[in-house]
Amino acid sequence: MQSIVYSQPGDSSVLSLVDRDVQEPGPGEVRVRVVVSGVNPTDWKARAGGTYGDGLPFPEITPNQDGAGVVDAVGPGVDDLTVGDHVWLYMAAASRPTGTAQESTVVPASRAVRLPDGASFDVGASLGVPAITAHRALTTHEQGPTRLGPGALEGRTVLVAGGAGAVGHAAIQLARWAGATVISTISSDEKAALASAAGAHHTVNYRSDDAAGQIRAIAPDGVDIVVEVSIPQNAALVADVLANHGVVSIYANNGGDEAPLPIRPNMSINARYQFLLLYTIGDEALSAAAEDITAALRDGGLPVGEDAGLPLTRFALEDTAAAHDAVEQDTVGKVLIDVQPE
C-alpha cells in the first residue's frame, strides 16, 4: 500500500511517499481502507517537532489523526463493527505510529465510529479533532450540560471566536443543533458569511470598537459559553461579555502562550476558564463526544462544504506535504486528502 511517512521532525519536506505492507488488526483493533484523510494543525505541529521535540517516539510515523473509510478487517474481540462498515476515524495516530495519510490504517475499534447512512466520507474526515474539541468546549459549564443533543443548550448563549475555522465551524453547528443562540466573532465579511452558513444566528467583527456592545445588545445578560481560540487577543472582550458563572473554553494558544486576565471583572461574575486538550481529556469524554457527534450526523447537523460554511481544499495523497503547508498557512475551511477512490 502507499503511505506517507517521516522519520525525523522538520518542515513538510521530511514527508515521503513509500510502499508499506498492509498490517493485520490485533485484539480490539480494526483495519480501515482510508478513502479521505483530514489534516489539522496538530498534524503539522507534531511533524514539525511541536509534540515530540527533537526525537520521535517511533522510528517512522504516518501522520494525520482524522479520516474516513471502510472497515476491511476486524481483530479478535471487536463486536460492534463489521467488514464493510463506513466509519469516521479520530486520533488515529495518538500514541501510535500510523495515522490516516495512507491507504490502510489499523486503529483501536473505539477510534472508528460508524457513519450514519448518507453521511459522506468528506463529512467523516472533517470531524475528529475539530468536532470532538468543539463538543468538549460546549460541555464544561459548571451547570451543564455534559452531553449534547436537541434542546441540551436551550436558553443558553454561546459565543464562538473564529467561527470560520474548523473547530469554530463545528462548535457553531453543534451549539445550534443543541438549541443555543449562537454568536460568532469574525474578522471580515467573507468569514461572517461562512459563520452564518454554518448556523450562527449573529456575527460580530471583533476588530470593531464596539464589539462588546454589539454582543451585549444580542445577549444583555451575557454569554454563557465562550469557545475561545485566542485568549491572549480576546481576554478583555470576553471579560466584558461573559455572563454570571459563564465559562471560557480555551482550546488553542493562537496569539501567544500568555494572556493577561482582568481579575475583578472575572471575579465579580464567578467566571470559569477551562483549558482543554483532546489528547488528555480521557476516554469517557472522547466516547461521549463521538456518540453525540454521530447523533448530530444522523440529524444532518454537521454538513461541510462552502454552502455549509466550511470550504474544502483537496490534495492527492502524494501531495500530503502541500496539504500540511496549506493548514500551516491558515487556509480557510478544511483541508482534505483524497487517499483512494471509494
ABEGO torsion letter per residue (X at the ends): XBBBBBABBEBAAABBBBBBBBBBBBBGBBBBBBABBBBBAAAAAAAAGAAAEABBABABBBBEABEBBBBABBBBGBAABBBGBBBBBBGAABGBABBABBABBBBBAAABBBBBBGBBAAAAAABEAAAAAAAAAAAABAAOBABBBBGAABGBBBBBBGAABAAAAAAAAAAAAAGBBBBBBBABAAAAAAAAAAGBABBBBAABAAAAAAAAAABAAEBABBBBABAAAAAAAAAAABBBGBBBBBABABGEABBBBBAAAAAAAGBBBBBBBAAAAEAAAAAAAAAAAAAAAAAGABBBEAAAGBBBBBBBAAAAAAAAAAAAAGBBEBBBBBABBX
